[in-house]
Amino acid sequence: MNSALYIGATGMKALSTGMQVVSNNIANTSTIGYKQQSILFSDIMYTTQAGMGGWWDNQEDSKVALGQTGHGVQVDTIRTILTQGNFETSNTVTDLALNGKGYFQVVDDTTGVAYYTRAGDFITDNEGYLRNPQGYSVSGYRYDAQGNLSNAVEPIQMSAFQVLTAKPTSQIEWQFNLGFDTDKAVSEENPYFALQQSYNATANPPISNTGASYQMPITLYDAEGNPVEVTAYFDRAPSDANETIVEFVLASSTVVDQMKEAIEDANREDPDNPQTLPDGAGLLMSGTLHFNSDGTLKSMSAFTPTEAGNKDLTTWTPANIAGGVPQFTLNGQSVGVNFGITSGGWTNAPASAAEVGADDSLLPGMGADAVVSNRATTAFAGNSYQSRASQDGYTSGRLTTFDITTEGDIVGYYSNGQNVKLWEIPVCRFTAEDNLYREGNNLFSATEECGQMEMGRAGTENYGTIHAYNIEGSNVDLSTEMVNMIITQRGFQSNSKAVTTADAMLQKAMEIKRS
């Protein structure tokens, strides 16, 4: 009967711990990122009773087990249930929820200790660092200016005063349909450079509206981020029935204005030796586009001046090719122009444009290995229009806002219209995440029993996705916990009854002895 008292006591003790687990789950029904706990019990050691467990019917295969009596119950383990919690929407971009496996890493900057959490209620402090409510910084990988990720994690910092430095234009993607069929700029000696020869920087415009069949401007940027306007002029050139040739000129009115200012400054300093604006000021490139009889692009040529402002064709040489496209120089910066065809280099290139004359066979070509894009410039009959215009330069800008993708990339949006990847928020996973140690404040710490910790990109294999403007709620099922509470309470009540019953039996035995 003494054993019965102790057995009942073990039941009361174990079930009181069970009630503590249930109560904690219920209390954290609304705790963000909370993971439900479950308690499992196991029986305690057994005592073998003497004189029991003999043979039955003297059959070898009918031997009964030895009689054993138990000594109660104990808490076996308290597990964490790692199922997904529901999402709760918010209006804050730095409220982050994980859908799937993984944890965010936050670091105590004072001690350098790392913690892990599913609660993504992050905010930026007065220095722009992304932190959790306890002030721990969120870890991430930084993108450099070339879009490459760093190899080491560091505290994520988002400064509202962050500046994106200017980037000079290095490439133009420029495609058209050139549907005209008239040749407005005519030159008997140099018909494939008639536009270049008719260009006059001292006139306004340098090529008259009736001097070219089609023209289109584009804004580029120099090394300081200053806008530079460049205009493309197009006109038909002589060709046979098997192809169509269109000549083009690229010129910059901004460069003309810059040269005018420089000449005016020089003339003020030295009025006795006045300088004048050369006719070819602002000319950047001149060349031809060659189309098949069906209007599709097949080749091109391009020449650039060796002396700025000089229209003499003897000083115009085949343009350098980089990245498969011809290059011109704009304020000291090399700029490639892609009309939709790329090649490794020129074929049959003359020494200068002057050698071409009226013979189109002397124009350089891009050869049989030229690659024509499916969006290349065309010469279909009809209207002329610009089908694509983009360039990779921009002026400087300040960070105005940012967004966070499901892959964990923090993308900054700047006042100059650019968007740039700034950080990647990694997702952490463990070999045995059940062994994470609860630290309170929605935090876990890693133990040796967790095994290896790995950081990976959100949305890749076995790493959850990140959702901005959301917070993961508790995964506690309140109805289940209420049932567990009733079962636990009934079990505790029954065990307490066993204790009082054993006590009554002992009392009765004592009364027998006294009588």
Sequence and secondary structure as in RCSB ss.txt:
>XXXX:A:sequence
MNSALYIGATGMKALSTGMQVVSNNIANTSTIGYKQQSILFSDIMYTTQAGMGGWWDNQEDSKVALGQTGHGVQV
DTIRTILTQGNFETSNTVTDLALNGKGYFQVVDDTTGVAYYTRAGDFITDNEGYLRNPQGYSVSGYRYDAQGNLS
NAVEPIQMSAFQVLTAKPTSQIEWQFNLGFDTDKAVSEENPYFALQQSYNATANPPISNTGASYQMPITLYDAEG
NPVEVTAYFDRAPSDANETIVEFVLASSTVVDQMKEAIEDANREDPDNPQTLPDGAGLLMSGTLHFNSDGTLKSM
SAFTPTEAGNKDLTTWTPANIAGGVPQFTLNGQSVGVNFGITSGGWTNAPASAAEVGADDSLLPGMGADAVVSNR
ATTAFAGNSYQSRASQDGYTSGRLTTFDITTEGDIVGYYSNGQNVKLWEIPVCRFTAEDNLYREGNNLFSATEEC
GQMEMGRAGTENYGTIHAYNIEGSNVDLSTEMVNMIITQRGFQSNSKAVTTADAMLQKAMEIKRS
>XXXX:A:secstr
 HHHHHHHHHHHHHHHHHHHHHHHHHHTTT TT   EEEEEEE  EEE TT    STT GGG     EEE  EEE
EEEEE      EEE S TTEEEEESS BEEEE TTT  EEEES EE EE TT BEE TT  EEEEEEB TTS B 
SS EE B  TT EE  B   EEEEEEE       S  SS GGGHHHHH  TTSSSSS TTS SEEEEEEEE TT 
 EEEEEEEEEEE   TTEEEEEEEEEEHHHHHHHHHHHHHHHHH TTS     TBTTEEEEEEEEEETTSBEEEE
EEEEESSTB   GGGEEE  EETTEEEEEETTEEEEEESSEE SS BS  SSGGGTTT GGGS B  TT EE TT
  B  SS  EEEEEEES B  EEEEEEEE TT EEEEEETTS EEEEEE  EEEETTGGG EEEETTEEE  GGG
  EEEE TTSTT  EEEETEEE     HHHHHHHHHHHHHHHHHHHHHHHHHHHHHHHHHHHHH 
